Amino acid sequence: MRDVSQRRICYLSERVTSMDKNYQFFQENLASLLEQYPNKQILIKDEAVAGAYNTFDEAYQDATKRKGFPLGSFLIQHCNEEGNAARIAWYNVTLREAA
């Protein structure tokens, strides 16, 4: 049982690190992202924009259909100056998935 718990912790740790890097990319490039994708939901993976969508649901559906986009490996972020809600939603989805 302990081995399974350790694997879950490693899984979450890897996903959080990836998420933090993607969110840091968003924060560091916010000005240019706002110019390119105002009020869009942007899909960020590996510190690059992988798509822009009108709704969170569109972004999520597209991401989960893509090969190499497991839950927790990407960020869906509302491209506005105060958008943090998607980051919170990701943590909730990832924690449920790993449990």
Sequence and secondary structure as in RCSB ss.txt:
>XXXX:A:sequence
MRDVSQRRICYLSERVTSMDKNYQFFQENLASLLEQYPNKQILIKDEAVAGAYNTFDEAYQDATKRKGFPLGSFL
IQHCNEEGNAARIAWYNVTLREAA
>XXXX:A:secstr
 HHHHHHHHHHHHHHHHHHHHHHHHHHHTHHHHHHHSTT EEEEETTEEEEEESSHHHHHHHHHHSTT  TTSEE
EEE STT  HHHHHHHHHHHHHH 
